[in-house]
């Protein structure tokens, strides 16, 4: 009886150890995948900003970008192939430095659900969001928040000026646009959720990095993200009131 109890205890311990090993390997694999995938996504995010801002008549109005507190770029949001209606994307967010001049190192962000404008054709959509005020900034530090629920969101206008400065635009914490097959348009991403991408942050900055320390803690911009921050500085280096 004592021997049977010892064997059962040994088997339970062996099972726990195997579970720990499987979880550790899964986490390691996830981190390695993120590390290999991050430079590509940073490059794609840079391309989105460059192309959108390079066509001022059809891009984000300059005065809105100048007023923005943060910019989020999520290239290639995808429709779920196996879950009907699912959308999922991984991108980056950067915020103004404390003095309003220049942009912070980028932090990873995940976006899920919502309506991303796939109806204009195509299975992938690039998404750009401007976070317009301090209240919107604070949402970025949450573990998860919903656009149109926890944070007010409105479709951003397209073109050189914001002649359509409606009450919705002035009140919104976040303005959003989508681009699919070359068509760039404002779209209110109601129902979409945003959350930090911890794997991406760990791959870029090491364990222990948080959105707060990256976006508001003078974290050094990693080499792989310099082109993205350079482009943000090129198109809007200083925040205006």
C-alpha positions in Angstrom: 0.0 0.0 0.0 2.8 2.4 0.9 4.6 1.5 -2.3 1.5 2.1 -4.4 1.0 5.5 -2.8 4.7 6.3 -3.5 4.2 5.3 -7.2 1.1 7.3 -7.6 2.9 10.3 -6.0 5.8 9.8 -8.4 3.5 9.7 -11.4 1.7 12.8 -10.4 5.0 14.6 -10.0 6.2 13.3 -13.4 3.0 14.6 -15.0 3.4 18.0 -13.4 7.0 18.2 -14.7 5.9 17.2 -18.2 3.2 19.9 -18.1 5.8 22.5 -17.0 8.1 21.5 -19.8 5.4 21.7 -22.4 4.3 25.1 -21.2 7.9 26.4 -21.2 8.5 25.1 -24.7 5.3 26.7 -25.9 6.3 30.0 -24.4 9.8 29.8 -25.8 8.5 28.9 -29.2 6.0 31.9 -29.1 8.8 34.2 -28.1 11.1 32.9 -30.8 8.4 33.3 -33.4 7.7 36.9 -32.2 11.4 37.7 -32.4 11.7 36.4 -36.0 8.5 38.1 -37.1 8.9 41.5 -35.5 11.4 43.0 -38.0 9.1 42.1 -40.9 6.0 43.7 -39.1 8.0 46.8 -38.3 9.0 47.1 -41.9 5.4 46.7 -43.0 4.2 49.3 -40.5 6.8 51.7 -41.8 5.6 51.1 -45.4 2.0 51.8 -44.4 2.9 55.2 -42.7 5.2 56.1 -45.6 2.6 55.4 -48.3 -0.4 56.9 -46.5 1.4 60.1 -45.6 3.1 60.3 -49.0 -0.3 60.9 -50.6 -1.6 63.9 -48.7 -4.7 64.3 -50.9 -5.8 60.8 -50.0 -4.1 60.3 -46.6 -4.4 61.4 -43.0 -4.9 65.2 -42.6 -1.6 66.7 -41.5 -3.2 68.8 -38.7 -4.8 65.7 -37.1 -1.4 63.9 -37.1 0.2 67.0 -35.6 -2.4 67.0 -32.8 -2.2 63.3 -32.1 -0.7 62.0 -28.8 0.0 58.5 -30.2 -0.1 56.6 -33.5 -1.0 52.9 -33.9 -0.2 51.0 -37.1 -1.5 47.5 -37.6 -0.4 46.2 -41.0 -2.3 43.2 -42.6 -5.2 42.6 -40.3 -6.6 39.3 -41.4 -9.9 37.6 -41.6 -10.0 34.4 -39.6 -9.8 31.4 -42.0 -11.3 29.0 -39.5 -13.5 31.1 -37.3 -16.2 32.9 -39.2 -16.1 36.7 -38.7 -12.8 36.7 -36.8 -10.3 39.4 -37.4 -6.8 39.6 -36.0 -3.8 41.8 -36.4 -0.5 42.7 -34.7 1.1 46.1 -35.0 2.8 48.9 -33.1 2.0 52.0 -31.2 4.3 55.0 -30.6 3.5 58.1 -28.4 4.9 61.6 -28.3 7.8 62.2 -26.0 7.1 64.1 -22.8 8.2 67.4 -24.4 5.9 66.9 -27.4 8.9 66.6 -29.7 9.7 63.3 -31.4 8.2 59.8 -30.9 8.7 57.1 -28.4 10.0 53.6 -29.0 7.2 51.4 -30.3 5.3 49.0 -28.2 3.5 46.0 -29.6 -0.3 46.0 -29.8 -2.9 43.3 -30.8 -6.2 44.2 -32.4 -9.1 41.7 -32.6 -12.7 41.7 -33.8 -14.6 44.7 -35.0 -15.3 45.9 -38.6 -12.1 46.7 -40.5 -13.5 47.5 -43.9 -13.0 44.1 -45.6 -16.1 44.8 -47.5 -14.2 47.2 -49.8 -12.4 44.1 -51.2 -9.5 42.0 -50.0 -8.8 39.6 -47.1 -6.2 41.8 -45.5 -6.5 45.4 -44.3 -4.0 47.9 -42.9 -5.3 49.9 -40.0 -4.0 53.2 -38.7 -5.3 54.8 -35.5 -4.5 58.2 -34.0 -4.9 58.5 -30.2 -5.9 62.1 -29.8 -5.7 62.9 -26.0 -4.4 61.8 -22.6 -7.5 59.8 -21.9 -6.9 57.7 -25.0 -3.2 57.3 -24.0 -4.3 55.9 -20.7 -6.4 53.3 -22.4 -3.2 51.9 -24.1 -1.8 51.0 -20.6 -4.8 48.7 -19.9 -4.6 45.0 -20.3 -7.5 45.3 -22.8 -10.0 47.8 -24.0 -12.8 48.0 -26.6 -13.2 50.7 -29.2 -16.6 52.3 -29.1 -17.1 50.9 -25.6 -14.2 51.7 -23.2 -12.8 54.3 -25.6 -14.7 56.6 -28.0 -13.8 56.1 -31.7 -14.7 57.8 -34.9 -13.9 57.3 -38.6 -11.1 59.7 -39.5 -11.4 62.1 -42.4 -9.2 61.8 -45.5 -7.4 64.6 -47.3 -5.2 67.6 -46.6 -7.5 69.4 -44.1 -10.1 68.6 -41.6 -12.9 70.7 -43.0 -15.3 68.0 -41.7 -14.5 68.8 -38.0 -17.7 67.4 -36.6 -18.6 67.0 -32.9 -17.8 63.3 -33.2 -14.3 64.0 -34.5 -13.6 66.6 -31.7 -14.9 64.3 -28.9 -13.3 61.0 -30.1 -10.4 59.6 -28.2 -9.3 57.6 -31.2 -9.6 58.3 -34.9 -9.2 55.3 -37.3 -8.7 54.5 -40.9 -8.4 51.3 -43.0 -6.6 50.5 -46.3 -7.4 47.6 -48.4 -6.2 47.1 -52.0 -5.1 50.7 -52.2 -8.4 52.2 -50.9 -7.8 54.3 -47.9 -10.8 55.4 -45.9 -11.9 56.4 -42.4 -13.8 53.7 -40.5 -15.0 53.6 -36.9 -13.7 50.3 -35.5 -16.6 49.8 -33.1 -16.3 46.5 -31.2 -12.6 46.0 -31.9 -10.4 45.3 -28.9 -6.9 46.4 -28.3 -4.4 44.8 -26.0 -0.6 44.9 -25.4 1.4 42.4 -27.4 3.7 41.1 -24.6 5.6 38.7 -26.9 6.6 41.5 -29.3 7.7 43.7 -26.4 9.8 40.9 -24.9 11.4 40.2 -28.3 12.3 43.9 -28.8 13.2 44.9 -25.2 13.6 41.8 -23.1 11.5 40.4 -20.3 10.0 42.9 -17.9 9.3 45.6 -20.6 5.8 47.1 -20.3 3.8 49.5 -22.5 4.3 52.2 -19.8 8.0 51.8 -19.6 8.4 51.7 -23.4 6.0 54.5 -24.4 6.6 56.9 -21.5 9.9 55.8 -20.0 12.5 57.1 -22.4 13.2 53.5 -23.7 15.8 53.5 -26.4 14.5 52.9 -29.9 15.8 49.5 -31.1 17.6 49.3 -34.4 14.8 47.4 -36.1 12.3 50.2 -35.3 14.4 53.2 -36.3 12.9 53.5 -39.8 9.4 53.6 -38.4 10.2 56.3 -35.8 12.2 58.2 -38.5 9.1 58.3 -40.7 6.9 59.5 -37.8 9.4 62.2 -37.1 9.5 63.1 -40.8 5.8 63.7 -41.1 5.2 65.1 -37.6 8.1 65.7 -35.3 6.3 68.2 -33.0 2.9 68.0 -31.4 0.7 71.1 -31.8 -2.1 72.2 -29.6 
